Amino acid sequence: MTAQGGIGLSVGTLLRRAAAVAPDKEIREADLAGRPTGTSWGALRRRVHRLVGALPRLGVGQGTAVATFAWNSTRHLEWFFGVPMAGAVLAPVNVRFSDEQIAWVVAHARAEVMVVDASLTGQLAPLLPRLGSVRRFVVIPDGGTVDPAFTDALSYEELLAGADPVEPRDVAENRIACLCYTGGTTGNPKAVAHSHRSLALHSLAVCTADAFAIRESDVILPLTPLFHAAAWGLPYAAAMAGAGLVFTGPHLKPGAITETLEREQVTLSAGVPTFWLALDELDPPKEVFASLERIVCGGSAIPSGLVRRYADRGVTMQQGLGMTENMALVALTNVRSSRASQPAEKQLDLHHTQGLAVPGVELRLVDGSGGVLPHDGVTQGELEVRSLWGAVRYERPGDDSNTTKFHDGWLRSGDIASIEPDGYIRITDRSKDLIKSGGEWISSIAVESALMEHPDVREAAVVAVPDSRWQERPLAVVVTRAGTSVTAYDLRSFLRGELPKWWVPDRFEFVAELPKTATNKFDKKVLRSRYADQ
């Protein structure tokens, strides 16, 4: 509800702002062949109004769920605005989910309409018999071949061509705008409902100086997919600020990213460490980074050496902390004024913490019985979060997760952390990833970070494996940089100068690639299963 004559907190408000203050600001993308193309905020709003006019033809009304199965593109973005603005519920589906997870998400969302990129119809075709709730399919033409199983599907462009534009009224703030699904590393993904109000408040927070500091002059490249917490909410925040946007579609190889950064003069980008490690290894010329000011990196810890190497290129790399439940925004590494006089090296070290809670977020540490612990930089406990836009429950979880993950309005993160008196968060580990060896805890994150400081290591994941003497011992699974020949002996010797002796892994496994989850994090569940019996 809003006061008479007031502005509602809604997705429509965000798009209206972009079209008013930056109608000609470009939203660029690469097509399936990698060729750059694009639109503008003004043109996108006109197409969204046409989409709102077309949705009733598909039987989409108040509360109807619409699933999308697509890469980052301007046409996909139109559904992120159009569906919520029509009072319906958007349910983006992760294209990297397993077949079982895809079918489960569509059924759980009760999606009646599903939108799919032409190039992804072949992936979805075998699942059609399992998508029984879907009455209509709409295909986004992206230059790909449409699978014959979709011959009866509507073309998105034809759908728009046959519709009259409708400028909708703002939707009630507390109406659900989208369902974002968690990674589902244990059991089925969980549905997190974000309202129009929560998306608008999140966008406001993202634009603040102590968060992503998004402004109209920015050109933003989200390497995070739209199907993952709406690309960390960056497109909605870009609309609020009137900033430019760049999408790469499926083109996520280091070479393609390098070309995009330079060609589009990107100022802000965001993505998991995998992207930035690969780009660092490519070592492109400094001209590629001429416009790039800052990188927001999240999903797993950033090696401190990587932060320094990007700083040498003139780019500030910030460690972010977030969860789907909080639209991927909880904390960010910024340098507090009280630490601004510290040497540059000490300030860079702050970017290896999880940073400070952004405006609108509150944090606390609790012990095993729920007792609140001090923020003294030493005491460790489970990190709990609440925010102006965060979820307080899952939608129809089908298990007891609403009881086990939420209590007293706080979300249990599963992270073990300490918090400095001035607010800096240092995560020791995920509670499920801590290694208990001989009765003592070992932080897998700390071992991974130390390993990735070795110049020949590209990626490393550390997991617990059974041990007859110590119950558990750390195992390191390592991806080395191309052209190097580092050995287990080399790494063990290196770590002995960086870590307590008993933290150093007994075993090292060298692999070409680490398994990743659907959200591009190291899949430690797979690693534990793979090496447990060896």
Salt bridges, closest charged atoms under 4 A:
GLU26 OE2 - ARG28 NH1 3.96
ASP31 OD2 - ARG35 NE 3.15
GLU78 OE2 - ARG47 NE 2.65
GLU112 OE1 - ARG135 NH2 3.00
GLU157 OE2 - ARG47 NH2 2.77
GLU157 OE2 - ARG75 NE 2.73
GLU167 OE2 - ARG45 NH2 2.86
ASP170 OD2 - ARG16 NH2 3.11
GLU173 OE1 - ARG197 NH1 3.20
GLU216 OE2 - LYS25 NZ 2.71
ASP218 OD2 - ARG215 NH1 3.75
ASP218 OD2 - ARG294 NH2 2.78
GLU264 OE1 - ARG28 NE 3.12
GLU264 OE2 - ARG263 NE 2.94
ASP280 OD2 - ARG309 NE 2.83
ASP280 OD1 - ARG313 NH2 3.00
ASP280 OD2 - ARG481 NH2 3.29
GLU281 OE1 - ARG458 NE 3.29
ASP283 OD1 - ARG313 NH2 3.33
GLU293 OE1 - ARG215 NH2 2.80
GLU293 OE1 - ARG294 NH1 2.97
GLU345 OE2 - ARG308 NE 2.61
ASP349 OD1 - ARG308 NH2 2.56
GLU362 OE1 - ARG386 NE 2.77
GLU382 OE1 - ARG412 NH2 2.72
GLU384 OE1 - ARG364 NE 2.86
GLU384 OE2 - HIS407 NE2 2.48
GLU395 OE2 - ARG393 NH2 3.41
ASP399 OD2 - LYS190 NZ 3.16
ASP408 OD2 - HIS407 ND1 3.62
ASP415 OD1 - ARG430 NH1 3.11
GLU420 OE2 - ARG426 NE 3.52
ASP422 OD2 - ARG339 NE 2.83
ASP433 OD1 - ARG528 NH1 2.93
GLU448 OE2 - LYS524 NZ 2.63
GLU459 OE1 - LYS516 NZ 3.35
ASP506 OD2 - ARG473 NE 2.69
GLU509 OE2 - ARG507 NH2 3.35
